[in-house]
Amino acid sequence: MKNSSKIVLGCILTILITCSVKSVDADHHLSGNSIFKDLTHVNLVDEWDSEYQIHLHVEVRNAQGQLVSISEDSIGRLIPHELTDHVFNEKLGKIEIVTTDNIKYERVQYANYIPVEELMPNSQTSHFIGLWRIIMCGEVVGHGHPCLPIFQVNTPHVFITEGDVVTLHWTILRIIN
């Protein structure tokens, strides 16, 4: 009798523990504010479905500093998660309050230089590119240490060659509730 009660008690504990542990995969099946939409794809939403507005200005200069091209767009995508708010609040620089069309926004202006060598695949000497991202890397439970595109914008393609200098000027607005 003692052995059978131990077995039954062990089964009950196993069932309780198994049923109470949340699946690591649970984030992939939630609608709305999750980082991933499945095991391998990041959940990106268009900015008009969020409280953010994104504008990107891409400047390309040659090795002599002469302007080669300017490209810009103001339609972006982002991850609808508190991680995006954290990056906006803590990682991109000083937040300013601005008013446009009687709507108050928090604004961050962020500029970053990207070495052309990082943009050219397979040691090519020239390349067209039009997808630009603000990427943050870190540990995400169940996914290891991925680098996530927190904000991204597609611009008309720019042509880059060896020696060019690419500077991205981001302006990101968040509506103040």
Summary of the structure (lengths in Angstrom):
residues: 177
radius of gyration: 22.9
end to end distance: 64.3
largest distance: 88.2
contacts: 449
relative contact order: 0.22
helix: 25%
strand: 47%
